[in-house]
């Protein structure tokens, strides 16, 4: 520890973006993490009410229910909250930013870009985009003025968190976090569990009313609690279930939400598609890469700021030498802009 700076700080304490850190930088949330309270109430309130009602009916030997009904509800609720926590409290794939453009990024060849940017020192000009080869396709990657780097393919700068994020899908206000490379599998599992929980509560709520015959209001009045829960879940499942189906479609086609809305890969060749089985295998069975930034590391002693090396090394880590390489010639007709 430096004698000139006895109160040395860790990286998460001086991180220039808008993230919120807890437990000494072990938990990484987005700036709108408070929305988790609303999401927790919308899931936990009905689920806990349903479990209490089921426990009451089972204790009174209701003919339609068994203790397994209660266990199933508890299990789905627990899984939904677990995946919600893993999604919202995890580094989604934040890319370390540079204080200035590393020398390795300064081009030594003439590019065809007609738009140039000047780095913060004002003495180096860089093309706004450059070409990278991905699976035989030329992909254009953009320079980020905030992070002072060329974003890797599929990365995007989140204006809410103020970070460049690997394989950015979208920023979800319901979990208060970017959905990207390192938490997307947990997000899909969270959506799936929430959808199953809605269907589960809806089905068993209305099963309890099968014994009542008559008008709708008479059926509802027989067990008001389960009736309201059934209506709530019926409405909710259209939203949560729709999102689940949409994201399974994205998985099948190996797209992100951002790519689906911006690049329309359903109308042109997708350089990332590997086939449905390989796409699912890549998402759910491949090892989640380690974070690019250890927020618990000590910040540089000489200044309370975060300075990292060239992002070129991170490109190599993310895609490997066989998949990513620079192209200084003309971009082909299938060039895709990031």
Phi and psi restraints in degrees (value plus and minus 20) as a CYANA .aco file:
   2 UNK   PHI     -91.0   -51.0
   2 UNK   PSI     119.5   159.5
   3 UNK   PHI     -91.1   -51.1
   3 UNK   PSI     -43.1    -3.1
   4 UNK   PHI     -98.2   -58.2
   4 UNK   PSI     -37.9     2.1
   5 UNK   PHI    -158.6  -118.6
   5 UNK   PSI      57.4    97.4
   6 UNK   PHI     -85.1   -45.1
   6 UNK   PSI     -45.4    -5.4
   7 UNK   PHI    -119.8   -79.8
   7 UNK   PSI      39.9    79.9
   8 UNK   PHI     -85.7   -45.7
   8 UNK   PSI     118.9   158.9
   9 UNK   PHI    -126.9   -86.9
   9 UNK   PSI     138.7   178.7
  10 UNK   PHI    -111.3   -71.3
  10 UNK   PSI     146.0   186.0
  11 UNK   PHI     -79.8   -39.8
  11 UNK   PSI     -60.9   -20.9
  12 UNK   PHI     -84.0   -44.0
  12 UNK   PSI     -44.1    -4.1
  13 UNK   PHI     -97.8   -57.8
  13 UNK   PSI     -40.2    -0.2
  14 UNK   PHI    -139.6   -99.6
  14 UNK   PSI      -8.7    31.3
  15 UNK   PHI     -81.5   -41.5
  15 UNK   PSI     107.9   147.9
  16 UNK   PHI     -98.5   -58.5
  16 UNK   PSI     -27.5    12.5
  17 UNK   PHI    -104.4   -64.4
  17 UNK   PSI    -187.8  -147.8
  18 UNK   PHI    -122.8   -82.8
  18 UNK   PSI      -9.7    30.3
  19 UNK   PHI     -86.2   -46.2
  19 UNK   PSI     136.1   176.1
  20 UNK   PHI    -129.6   -89.6
  20 UNK   PSI     112.3   152.3
  21 UNK   PHI    -136.8   -96.8
  21 UNK   PSI     120.2   160.2
  22 UNK   PHI    -155.4  -115.4
  22 UNK   PSI     144.0   184.0
  23 UNK   PHI      35.1    75.1
  23 UNK   PSI      27.6    67.6
  24 UNK   PHI      46.4    86.4
  24 UNK   PSI      10.4    50.4
  25 UNK   PHI      68.5   108.5
  25 UNK   PSI     -17.7    22.3
  26 UNK   PHI     -95.4   -55.4
  26 UNK   PSI     -51.2   -11.2
  27 UNK   PHI    -129.0   -89.0
  27 UNK   PSI     108.8   148.8
  28 UNK   PHI    -138.5   -98.5
  28 UNK   PSI      95.2   135.2
  29 UNK   PHI    -133.6   -93.6
  29 UNK   PSI     143.5   183.5
  30 UNK   PHI    -100.8   -60.8
  30 UNK   PSI     152.5   192.5
  31 UNK   PHI     -87.8   -47.8
  31 UNK   PSI     -41.1    -1.1
  32 UNK   PHI    -125.3   -85.3
  32 UNK   PSI      17.6    57.6
  33 UNK   PHI     -84.0   -44.0
  33 UNK   PSI     -39.3     0.7
  34 UNK   PHI     -83.7   -43.7
  34 UNK   PSI     -40.6    -0.6
  35 UNK   PHI     -86.4   -46.4
  35 UNK   PSI     -35.4     4.6
  36 UNK   PHI     -80.0   -40.0
  36 UNK   PSI     -51.6   -11.6
  37 UNK   PHI     -82.3   -42.3
  37 UNK   PSI     -63.0   -23.0
  38 UNK   PHI     -85.1   -45.1
  38 UNK   PSI     -65.1   -25.1
  39 UNK   PHI     -81.5   -41.5
  39 UNK   PSI     -62.1   -22.1
  40 UNK   PHI     -81.9   -41.9
  40 UNK   PSI     -61.7   -21.7
  41 UNK   PHI     -88.1   -48.1
  41 UNK   PSI     -58.9   -18.9
  42 UNK   PHI     -87.9   -47.9
  42 UNK   PSI     -47.7    -7.7
  43 UNK   PHI    -113.5   -73.5
  43 UNK   PSI     -69.6   -29.6
  44 UNK   PHI     -90.1   -50.1
  44 UNK   PSI     -57.4   -17.4
  45 UNK   PHI     -77.7   -37.7
  45 UNK   PSI     -78.7   -38.7
  46 UNK   PHI     -82.8   -42.8
  46 UNK   PSI     -58.8   -18.8
  47 UNK   PHI     -85.2   -45.2
  47 UNK   PSI     -65.1   -25.1
  48 UNK   PHI     -87.0   -47.0
  48 UNK   PSI     -60.4   -20.4
  49 UNK   PHI     -80.2   -40.2
  49 UNK   PSI     -62.5   -22.5
  50 UNK   PHI     -82.8   -42.8
  50 UNK   PSI     -63.3   -23.3
  51 UNK   PHI     -84.6   -44.6
  51 UNK   PSI     -60.6   -20.6
  52 UNK   PHI     -84.4   -44.4
  52 UNK   PSI     -62.5   -22.5
  53 UNK   PHI     -85.4   -45.4
  53 UNK   PSI     -60.1   -20.1
  54 UNK   PHI     -83.6   -43.6
  54 UNK   PSI     -61.9   -21.9
  55 UNK   PHI     -81.0   -41.0
  55 UNK   PSI     -59.0   -19.0
  56 UNK   PHI     -85.8   -45.8
  56 UNK   PSI     -66.4   -26.4
  57 UNK   PHI     -86.3   -46.3
  57 UNK   PSI     -58.1   -18.1
  58 UNK   PHI     -86.8   -46.8
  58 UNK   PSI     -59.2   -19.2
  59 UNK   PHI     -85.2   -45.2
  59 UNK   PSI     -45.7    -5.7
  60 UNK   PHI    -117.0   -77.0
  60 UNK   PSI      -1.7    38.3
  61 UNK   PHI      34.4    74.4
  61 UNK   PSI      32.5    72.5
  62 UNK   PHI     -85.8   -45.8
  62 UNK   PSI     112.9   152.9
  63 UNK   PHI     -87.6   -47.6
  63 UNK   PSI     -39.3     0.7
  64 UNK   PHI    -112.9   -72.9
  64 UNK   PSI     -30.9     9.1
  65 UNK   PHI    -144.9  -104.9
  65 UNK   PSI     134.8   174.8
  66 UNK   PHI    -156.2  -116.2
  66 UNK   PSI     144.8   184.8
  67 UNK   PHI     -79.3   -39.3
  67 UNK   PSI     -46.5    -6.5
  68 UNK   PHI     -84.1   -44.1
  68 UNK   PSI     -49.3    -9.3
  69 UNK   PHI     -81.9   -41.9
  69 UNK   PSI     -64.0   -24.0
  70 UNK   PHI     -87.4   -47.4
  70 UNK   PSI     -61.1   -21.1
  71 UNK   PHI     -82.6   -42.6
  71 UNK   PSI     -61.7   -21.7
  72 UNK   PHI     -81.2   -41.2
  72 UNK   PSI     -62.4   -22.4
  73 UNK   PHI     -85.3   -45.3
  73 UNK   PSI     -62.5   -22.5
  74 UNK   PHI     -83.6   -43.6
  74 UNK   PSI     -62.4   -22.4
  75 UNK   PHI     -83.6   -43.6
  75 UNK   PSI     -66.0   -26.0
  76 UNK   PHI     -84.4   -44.4
  76 UNK   PSI     -58.9   -18.9
  77 UNK   PHI     -84.7   -44.7
  77 UNK   PSI     -63.6   -23.6
  78 UNK   PHI     -82.4   -42.4
  78 UNK   PSI     -63.5   -23.5
  79 UNK   PHI     -85.2   -45.2
  79 UNK   PSI     -60.5   -20.5
  80 UNK   PHI     -81.8   -41.8
  80 UNK   PSI     -64.2   -24.2
  81 UNK   PHI     -89.6   -49.6
  81 UNK   PSI     -55.5   -15.5
  82 UNK   PHI     -83.2   -43.2
  82 UNK   PSI     -68.3   -28.3
  83 UNK   PHI     -89.6   -49.6
  83 UNK   PSI     -50.4   -10.4
  84 UNK   PHI     -83.7   -43.7
  84 UNK   PSI     -63.7   -23.7
  85 UNK   PHI     -86.3   -46.3
  85 UNK   PSI     -63.6   -23.6
  86 UNK   PHI     -84.1   -44.1
  86 UNK   PSI     -52.0   -12.0
  87 UNK   PHI     -93.1   -53.1
  87 UNK   PSI     -64.6   -24.6
  88 UNK   PHI    -104.3   -64.3
  88 UNK   PSI     -44.3    -4.3
  89 UNK   PHI    -123.5   -83.5
  89 UNK   PSI      -8.4    31.6
  90 UNK   PHI    -131.5   -91.5
  90 UNK   PSI     122.8   162.8
  91 UNK   PHI     -79.5   -39.5
  91 UNK   PSI      94.6   134.6
  92 UNK   PHI     -95.0   -55.0
  92 UNK   PSI     -28.9    11.1
  93 UNK   PHI     106.9   146.9
  93 UNK   PSI      22.6    62.6
  94 UNK   PHI     -87.0   -47.0
  94 UNK   PSI     111.3   151.3
  95 UNK   PHI    -111.6   -71.6
  95 UNK   PSI     109.1   149.1
  96 UNK   PHI     -79.9   -39.9
  96 UNK   PSI     117.8   157.8
  97 UNK   PHI    -113.8   -73.8
  97 UNK   PSI     141.4   181.4
  98 UNK   PHI    -125.7   -85.7
  98 UNK   PSI     126.1   166.1
  99 UNK   PHI     -93.2   -53.2
  99 UNK   PSI     -50.8   -10.8
 100 UNK   PHI    -170.5  -130.5
 100 UNK   PSI     145.8   185.8
 101 UNK   PHI     -88.1   -48.1
 101 UNK   PSI     102.4   142.4
 102 UNK   PHI     -82.9   -42.9
 102 UNK   PSI     131.7   171.7
 103 UNK   PHI     -80.5   -40.5
 103 UNK   PSI     -51.9   -11.9
 104 UNK   PHI     -85.0   -45.0
 104 UNK   PSI     -41.1    -1.1
 105 UNK   PHI    -108.4   -68.4
 105 UNK   PSI     -31.6     8.4
 106 UNK   PHI     -93.0   -53.0
 106 UNK   PSI     100.6   140.6
 107 UNK   PHI     -90.9   -50.9
 107 UNK   PSI     121.2   161.2
 108 UNK   PHI    -131.0   -91.0
 108 UNK   PSI      -8.9    31.1
 109 UNK   PHI    -149.6  -109.6
 109 UNK   PSI     140.3   180.3
 110 UNK   PHI    -102.6   -62.6
 110 UNK   PSI     110.4   150.4
 111 UNK   PHI    -129.3   -89.3
 111 UNK   PSI     148.0   188.0
 112 UNK   PHI    -109.2   -69.2
 112 UNK   PSI     -19.9    20.1
 113 UNK   PHI     -84.6   -44.6
 113 UNK   PSI     111.9   151.9
 114 UNK   PHI    -116.6   -76.6
 114 UNK   PSI     -23.2    16.8
 115 UNK   PHI    -137.2   -97.2
 115 UNK   PSI     106.0   146.0
 116 UNK   PHI    -141.5  -101.5
 116 UNK   PSI     132.6   172.6
 117 UNK   PHI    -143.1  -103.1
 117 UNK   PSI     131.9   171.9
 118 UNK   PHI    -130.5   -90.5
 118 UNK   PSI     111.7   151.7
 119 UNK   PHI     -94.0   -54.0
 119 UNK   PSI     156.1   196.1
 120 UNK   PHI     -86.0   -46.0
 120 UNK   PSI     -42.6    -2.6
 121 UNK   PHI     -99.1   -59.1
 121 UNK   PSI     -39.0     1.0
 122 UNK   PHI      61.0   101.0
 122 UNK   PSI     -16.6    23.4
 123 UNK   PHI    -133.8   -93.8
 123 UNK   PSI     -14.4    25.6
 124 UNK   PHI    -153.7  -113.7
 124 UNK   PSI     109.7   149.7
 125 UNK   PHI    -127.5   -87.5
 125 UNK   PSI     118.1   158.1
 126 UNK   PHI    -146.9  -106.9
 126 UNK   PSI     126.6   166.6
 127 UNK   PHI     -87.4   -47.4
 127 UNK   PSI     125.5   165.5
 128 UNK   PHI     -81.5   -41.5
 128 UNK   PSI     -54.4   -14.4
 129 UNK   PHI    -151.3  -111.3
 129 UNK   PSI     140.6   180.6
 130 UNK   PHI    -164.3  -124.3
 130 UNK   PSI     142.1   182.1
 131 UNK   PHI    -116.8   -76.8
 131 UNK   PSI     116.8   156.8
 132 UNK   PHI    -150.9  -110.9
 132 UNK   PSI     118.3   158.3
 133 UNK   PHI    -109.7   -69.7
 133 UNK   PSI     105.2   145.2
 134 UNK   PHI    -149.3  -109.3
 134 UNK   PSI      93.4   133.4
 135 UNK   PHI      32.5    72.5
 135 UNK   PSI      18.8    58.8
 136 UNK   PHI      65.2   105.2
 136 UNK   PSI     -20.5    19.5
 137 UNK   PHI    -128.8   -88.8
 137 UNK   PSI     124.3   164.3
 138 UNK   PHI    -106.8   -66.8
 138 UNK   PSI     100.9   140.9
 139 UNK   PHI    -137.0   -97.0
 139 UNK   PSI     112.3   152.3
 140 UNK   PHI    -109.1   -69.1
 140 UNK   PSI     106.1   146.1
 141 UNK   PHI    -129.2   -89.2
 141 UNK   PSI     124.9   164.9
 142 UNK   PHI    -120.5   -80.5
 142 UNK   PSI     133.2   173.2
 143 UNK   PHI    -105.6   -65.6
 143 UNK   PSI     113.4   153.4
 144 UNK   PHI    -119.4   -79.4
 144 UNK   PSI      97.4   137.4
 145 UNK   PHI     -87.5   -47.5
 145 UNK   PSI     -51.3   -11.3
 146 UNK   PHI     -93.6   -53.6
 146 UNK   PSI     -66.8   -26.8
 147 UNK   PHI    -111.9   -71.9
 147 UNK   PSI     -26.4    13.6
 148 UNK   PHI      35.6    75.6
 148 UNK   PSI      33.1    73.1
 149 UNK   PHI    -178.9  -138.9
 149 UNK   PSI     140.4   180.4
 150 UNK   PHI    -104.0   -64.0
 150 UNK   PSI     102.6   142.6
 151 UNK   PHI     -87.3   -47.3
 151 UNK   PSI     116.3   156.3
 152 UNK   PHI     -82.4   -42.4
 152 UNK   PSI     139.8   179.8
 153 UNK   PHI     -73.3   -33.3
 153 UNK   PSI     117.7   157.7
 154 UNK   PHI      56.7    96.7
 154 UNK   PSI     -23.6    16.4
 155 UNK   PHI    -103.5   -63.5
 155 UNK   PSI     140.1   180.1
 156 UNK   PHI    -173.8  -133.8
 156 UNK   PSI     130.7   170.7
 157 UNK   PHI    -112.3   -72.3
 157 UNK   PSI      97.3   137.3
 158 UNK   PHI    -102.4   -62.4
 158 UNK   PSI      99.1   139.1
 159 UNK   PHI     -92.1   -52.1
 159 UNK   PSI     -41.3    -1.3
 160 UNK   PHI     -97.9   -57.9
 160 UNK   PSI     -66.9   -26.9
 161 UNK   PHI    -107.4   -67.4
 161 UNK   PSI     -40.2    -0.2
 162 UNK   PHI      44.8    84.8
 162 UNK   PSI      21.7    61.7
 163 UNK   PHI    -151.4  -111.4
 163 UNK   PSI     129.6   169.6
 164 UNK   PHI    -104.2   -64.2
 164 UNK   PSI     113.8   153.8
 165 UNK   PHI    -148.1  -108.1
 165 UNK   PSI     116.2   156.2
 166 UNK   PHI     -86.6   -46.6
 166 UNK   PSI     120.5   160.5
 167 UNK   PHI      19.6    59.6
 167 UNK   PSI      36.7    76.7
 168 UNK   PHI     -87.0   -47.0
 168 UNK   PSI     108.5   148.5
 169 UNK   PHI    -119.7   -79.7
 169 UNK   PSI     -79.8   -39.8
 170 UNK   PHI    -191.6  -151.6
 170 UNK   PSI     148.7   188.7
 171 UNK   PHI    -119.6   -79.6
 171 UNK   PSI     100.4   140.4
 172 UNK   PHI    -118.0   -78.0
 172 UNK   PSI      95.5   135.5
 173 UNK   PHI     -89.0   -49.0
 173 UNK   PSI     -41.2    -1.2
 174 UNK   PHI     -94.3   -54.3
 174 UNK   PSI     -47.9    -7.9
 175 UNK   PHI    -128.6   -88.6
 175 UNK   PSI     -25.7    14.3
 176 UNK   PHI      44.2    84.2
 176 UNK   PSI      17.8    57.8
 177 UNK   PHI    -176.5  -136.5
 177 UNK   PSI     134.1   174.1
 178 UNK   PHI     -88.6   -48.6
 178 UNK   PSI     120.9   160.9
 179 UNK   PHI    -123.6   -83.6
 179 UNK   PSI      96.6   136.6
 180 UNK   PHI    -172.8  -132.8
 180 UNK   PSI    -175.3  -135.3
 181 UNK   PHI     -73.6   -33.6
 181 UNK   PSI     -66.2   -26.2
 182 UNK   PHI    -113.0   -73.0
 182 UNK   PSI     -28.3    11.7
 183 UNK   PHI    -149.3  -109.3
 183 UNK   PSI     -17.0    23.0
 184 UNK   PHI     -82.4   -42.4
 184 UNK   PSI     -62.8   -22.8
 185 UNK   PHI     -77.9   -37.9
 185 UNK   PSI     -59.4   -19.4
 186 UNK   PHI     -89.2   -49.2
 186 UNK   PSI     -54.7   -14.7
 187 UNK   PHI     -84.5   -44.5
 187 UNK   PSI     -63.7   -23.7
 188 UNK   PHI     -83.8   -43.8
 188 UNK   PSI     -61.1   -21.1
 189 UNK   PHI     -84.9   -44.9
 189 UNK   PSI     -57.4   -17.4
 190 UNK   PHI     -82.5   -42.5
 190 UNK   PSI     -66.1   -26.1
 191 UNK   PHI     -81.5   -41.5
 191 UNK   PSI     -63.1   -23.1
 192 UNK   PHI     -83.7   -43.7
 192 UNK   PSI     -64.9   -24.9
 193 UNK   PHI     -85.6   -45.6
 193 UNK   PSI     -58.0   -18.0
 194 UNK   PHI     -86.0   -46.0
 194 UNK   PSI     -59.3   -19.3
 195 UNK   PHI     -85.1   -45.1
 195 UNK   PSI     -65.9   -25.9
 196 UNK   PHI     -82.8   -42.8
 196 UNK   PSI     -57.0   -17.0
 197 UNK   PHI     -85.9   -45.9
 197 UNK   PSI     -61.1   -21.1
 198 UNK   PHI     -82.0   -42.0
 198 UNK   PSI     -65.3   -25.3
 199 UNK   PHI     -84.2   -44.2
 199 UNK   PSI     -61.3   -21.3
 200 UNK   PHI     -81.7   -41.7
 200 UNK   PSI     -69.8   -29.8
 201 UNK   PHI     -85.4   -45.4
 201 UNK   PSI     -61.1   -21.1
 202 UNK   PHI     -81.0   -41.0
 202 UNK   PSI     -67.9   -27.9
 203 UNK   PHI     -83.0   -43.0
 203 UNK   PSI     -70.2   -30.2
 204 UNK   PHI     -93.7   -53.7
 204 UNK   PSI     -43.8    -3.8
 205 UNK   PHI     -87.4   -47.4
 205 UNK   PSI     -61.7   -21.7
 206 UNK   PHI    -102.6   -62.6
 206 UNK   PSI     -43.0    -3.0
 207 UNK   PHI     -82.7   -42.7
 207 UNK   PSI     -56.6   -16.6
 208 UNK   PHI     -86.0   -46.0
 208 UNK   PSI     -36.4     3.6
 209 UNK   PHI    -122.0   -82.0
 209 UNK   PSI     -16.2    23.8
 210 UNK   PHI     -84.1   -44.1
 210 UNK   PSI     -46.9    -6.9
 211 UNK   PHI     -95.8   -55.8
 211 UNK   PSI     -32.3     7.7
 212 UNK   PHI    -118.2   -78.2
 212 UNK   PSI     108.7   148.7
 213 UNK   PHI    -134.2   -94.2
 213 UNK   PSI     124.8   164.8
 214 UNK   PHI     116.3   156.3
 214 UNK   PSI    -180.2  -140.2
 215 UNK   PHI     -88.0   -48.0
 215 UNK   PSI     142.9   182.9
 216 UNK   PHI     -78.2   -38.2
 216 UNK   PSI     -63.3   -23.3
 217 UNK   PHI     -85.9   -45.9
 217 UNK   PSI     -53.1   -13.1
 218 UNK   PHI     -88.3   -48.3
 218 UNK   PSI     -60.3   -20.3
 219 UNK   PHI     -83.3   -43.3
 219 UNK   PSI     -63.9   -23.9
 220 UNK   PHI     -84.8   -44.8
 220 UNK   PSI     -59.1   -19.1
 221 UNK   PHI     -90.6   -50.6
 221 UNK   PSI     -41.6    -1.6
 222 UNK   PHI     -82.1   -42.1
 222 UNK   PSI     -59.7   -19.7
 223 UNK   PHI    -164.7  -124.7
 223 UNK   PSI      67.8   107.8
 224 UNK   PHI     -81.3   -41.3
 224 UNK   PSI     -58.6   -18.6
 225 UNK   PHI     -81.9   -41.9
 225 UNK   PSI     -73.7   -33.7
 226 UNK   PHI     -87.8   -47.8
 226 UNK   PSI     -49.8    -9.8
 227 UNK   PHI     -84.9   -44.9
 227 UNK   PSI     -65.2   -25.2
 228 UNK   PHI     -86.4   -46.4
 228 UNK   PSI     -61.3   -21.3
 229 UNK   PHI     -80.9   -40.9
 229 UNK   PSI     -61.0   -21.0
 230 UNK   PHI     -82.7   -42.7
 230 UNK   PSI     -63.3   -23.3
 231 UNK   PHI     -85.8   -45.8
 231 UNK   PSI     -61.1   -21.1
 232 UNK   PHI     -81.1   -41.1
 232 UNK   PSI     -66.3   -26.3
 233 UNK   PHI     -90.3   -50.3
 233 UNK   PSI     -52.4   -12.4
 234 UNK   PHI     -82.9   -42.9
 234 UNK   PSI     -62.2   -22.2
 235 UNK   PHI     -90.4   -50.4
 235 UNK   PSI     -63.7   -23.7
 236 UNK   PHI     -85.9   -45.9
 236 UNK   PSI     -55.5   -15.5
 237 UNK   PHI     -85.9   -45.9
 237 UNK   PSI     -46.2    -6.2
 238 UNK   PHI     -87.7   -47.7
 238 UNK   PSI     -56.4   -16.4
 239 UNK   PHI     -96.3   -56.3
 239 UNK   PSI     -75.5   -35.5
 240 UNK   PHI     -87.5   -47.5
 240 UNK   PSI     -62.9   -22.9
 241 UNK   PHI     -84.6   -44.6
 241 UNK   PSI     -58.6   -18.6
 242 UNK   PHI     -81.6   -41.6
 242 UNK   PSI     -61.8   -21.8
 243 UNK   PHI     -83.7   -43.7
 243 UNK   PSI     -59.7   -19.7
 244 UNK   PHI     -82.7   -42.7
 244 UNK   PSI     -66.7   -26.7
 245 UNK   PHI     -81.7   -41.7
 245 UNK   PSI     -62.5   -22.5
 246 UNK   PHI     -80.8   -40.8
 246 UNK   PSI     -63.6   -23.6
 247 UNK   PHI     -93.2   -53.2
 247 UNK   PSI     -49.0    -9.0
 248 UNK   PHI     -89.1   -49.1
 248 UNK   PSI     -53.1   -13.1
 249 UNK   PHI     -83.8   -43.8
 249 UNK   PSI     -62.1   -22.1
 250 UNK   PHI     -83.3   -43.3
 250 UNK   PSI     -58.5   -18.5
 251 UNK   PHI     -84.5   -44.5
 251 UNK   PSI     -64.2   -24.2
 252 UNK   PHI     -80.1   -40.1
 252 UNK   PSI     -54.6   -14.6
 253 UNK   PHI    -120.6   -80.6
 253 UNK   PSI     -17.4    22.6
 254 UNK   PHI      32.5    72.5
 254 UNK   PSI      36.1    76.1
 255 UNK   PHI    -142.8  -102.8
 255 UNK   PSI     142.5   182.5
 256 UNK   PHI    -124.8   -84.8
 256 UNK   PSI     144.7   184.7
 257 UNK   PHI     -79.6   -39.6
 257 UNK   PSI     -60.9   -20.9
 258 UNK   PHI     -81.1   -41.1
 258 UNK   PSI     -64.7   -24.7
 259 UNK   PHI     -87.7   -47.7
 259 UNK   PSI     -57.2   -17.2
 260 UNK   PHI     -83.2   -43.2
 260 UNK   PSI     -58.4   -18.4
 261 UNK   PHI    -103.9   -63.9
 261 UNK   PSI     -47.4    -7.4
 262 UNK   PHI    -117.8   -77.8
 262 UNK   PSI     -57.3   -17.3
 263 UNK   PHI    -132.2   -92.2
 263 UNK   PSI     -33.4     6.6
 264 UNK   PHI      31.0    71.0
 264 UNK   PSI      42.6    82.6
 265 UNK   PHI     -88.1   -48.1
 265 UNK   PSI     -32.8     7.2
 266 UNK   PHI     -91.3   -51.3
 266 UNK   PSI     -33.1     6.9
 267 UNK   PHI    -128.2   -88.2
 267 UNK   PSI     -25.1    14.9
 268 UNK   PHI    -170.2  -130.2
 268 UNK   PSI     153.0   193.0
 269 UNK   PHI     -87.3   -47.3
 269 UNK   PSI     113.7   153.7
 270 UNK   PHI    -118.7   -78.7
 270 UNK   PSI      96.5   136.5
 271 UNK   PHI     -90.4   -50.4
 271 UNK   PSI     -30.1     9.9
 272 UNK   PHI    -124.6   -84.6
 272 UNK   PSI     -28.0    12.0
 273 UNK   PHI     -90.3   -50.3
 273 UNK   PSI     115.6   155.6
 274 UNK   PHI    -146.5  -106.5
 274 UNK   PSI     -15.3    24.7
 275 UNK   PHI      81.9   121.9
 275 UNK   PSI     130.8   170.8
 276 UNK   PHI     -78.7   -38.7
 276 UNK   PSI     -68.6   -28.6
 277 UNK   PHI     -84.3   -44.3
 277 UNK   PSI     -63.3   -23.3
 278 UNK   PHI     -86.6   -46.6
 278 UNK   PSI     -55.4   -15.4
 279 UNK   PHI     -83.3   -43.3
 279 UNK   PSI     -63.4   -23.4
 280 UNK   PHI     -87.9   -47.9
 280 UNK   PSI     -59.4   -19.4
 281 UNK   PHI     -83.3   -43.3
 281 UNK   PSI     -61.4   -21.4
 282 UNK   PHI     -82.1   -42.1
 282 UNK   PSI     -56.9   -16.9
 283 UNK   PHI    -100.9   -60.9
 283 UNK   PSI     -68.3   -28.3
 284 UNK   PHI    -117.1   -77.1
 284 UNK   PSI     -40.0     0.0
 285 UNK   PHI    -137.5   -97.5
 285 UNK   PSI     -32.5     7.5
 286 UNK   PHI     -98.0   -58.0
 286 UNK   PSI     132.2   172.2
 287 UNK   PHI     -90.0   -50.0
 287 UNK   PSI     111.7   151.7
 288 UNK   PHI     -90.3   -50.3
 288 UNK   PSI     105.7   145.7
 289 UNK   PHI     -85.1   -45.1
 289 UNK   PSI     131.3   171.3
 290 UNK   PHI     -88.4   -48.4
 290 UNK   PSI     138.5   178.5
 291 UNK   PHI     -85.5   -45.5
 291 UNK   PSI     128.9   168.9
 292 UNK   PHI     -98.5   -58.5
 292 UNK   PSI     -38.0     2.0
 293 UNK   PHI    -146.9  -106.9
 293 UNK   PSI     107.2   147.2
 294 UNK   PHI    -113.9   -73.9
 294 UNK   PSI      80.6   120.6
 295 UNK   PHI     -88.8   -48.8
 295 UNK   PSI     -30.2     9.8
 296 UNK   PHI    -111.5   -71.5
 296 UNK   PSI     -24.9    15.1
 297 UNK   PHI     -86.6   -46.6
 297 UNK   PSI     137.6   177.6
 298 UNK   PHI     -94.0   -54.0
 298 UNK   PSI     118.7   158.7
 299 UNK   PHI     -91.1   -51.1
 299 UNK   PSI     135.2   175.2
 300 UNK   PHI     -73.2   -33.2
 300 UNK   PSI     117.8   157.8
 301 UNK   PHI     -87.8   -47.8
 301 UNK   PSI     -53.5   -13.5
 302 UNK   PHI     -92.5   -52.5
 302 UNK   PSI     -40.7    -0.7
 303 UNK   PHI    -177.4  -137.4
 303 UNK   PSI     129.2   169.2
 304 UNK   PHI    -105.1   -65.1
 304 UNK   PSI      48.4    88.4
 305 UNK   PHI    -170.8  -130.8
 305 UNK   PSI     145.4   185.4
 306 UNK   PHI    -126.0   -86.0
 306 UNK   PSI     101.7   141.7
 307 UNK   PHI    -146.6  -106.6
 307 UNK   PSI     109.6   149.6
 308 UNK   PHI    -148.9  -108.9
 308 UNK   PSI     150.1   190.1
 309 UNK   PHI    -102.2   -62.2
 309 UNK   PSI    -180.3  -140.3
 310 UNK   PHI     -89.6   -49.6
 310 UNK   PSI     120.4   160.4
 311 UNK   PHI     -93.1   -53.1
 311 UNK   PSI     -31.1     8.9
 312 UNK   PHI     -79.7   -39.7
 312 UNK   PSI     -55.7   -15.7
 313 UNK   PHI     -87.7   -47.7
 313 UNK   PSI     -52.5   -12.5
 314 UNK   PHI     -91.5   -51.5
 314 UNK   PSI     -53.4   -13.4
 315 UNK   PHI     -80.8   -40.8
 315 UNK   PSI     -61.4   -21.4
 316 UNK   PHI     -84.7   -44.7
 316 UNK   PSI     -58.1   -18.1
 317 UNK   PHI     -86.2   -46.2
 317 UNK   PSI     -58.5   -18.5
 318 UNK   PHI     -97.8   -57.8
 318 UNK   PSI     -53.7   -13.7
 319 UNK   PHI    -142.5  -102.5
 319 UNK   PSI     -39.4     0.6
 320 UNK   PHI      63.1   103.1
 320 UNK   PSI     136.4   176.4
 321 UNK   PHI     -86.0   -46.0
 321 UNK   PSI     -41.2    -1.2
 322 UNK   PHI    -100.9   -60.9
 322 UNK   PSI     -43.5    -3.5
 323 UNK   PHI    -120.7   -80.7
 323 UNK   PSI     -45.1    -5.1
 324 UNK   PHI    -145.0  -105.0
 324 UNK   PSI     104.0   144.0
 325 UNK   PHI    -173.5  -133.5
 325 UNK   PSI     132.7   172.7
 326 UNK   PHI     -98.3   -58.3
 326 UNK   PSI     127.4   167.4
 327 UNK   PHI    -146.1  -106.1
 327 UNK   PSI     101.9   141.9
 328 UNK   PHI    -122.4   -82.4
 328 UNK   PSI     -25.9    14.1
 329 UNK   PHI    -110.1   -70.1
 329 UNK   PSI    -181.4  -141.4
 330 UNK   PHI     -90.1   -50.1
 330 UNK   PSI     122.6   162.6
 331 UNK   PHI     -99.6   -59.6
 331 UNK   PSI     120.8   160.8
 332 UNK   PHI     -97.1   -57.1
 332 UNK   PSI     157.4   197.4
 333 UNK   PHI     -88.8   -48.8
 333 UNK   PSI     -34.4     5.6
 334 UNK   PHI    -121.9   -81.9
 334 UNK   PSI      -0.7    39.3
 335 UNK   PHI     -80.7   -40.7
 335 UNK   PSI     117.1   157.1
 336 UNK   PHI    -136.6   -96.6
 336 UNK   PSI     106.9   146.9
 337 UNK   PHI    -109.4   -69.4
 337 UNK   PSI     114.1   154.1
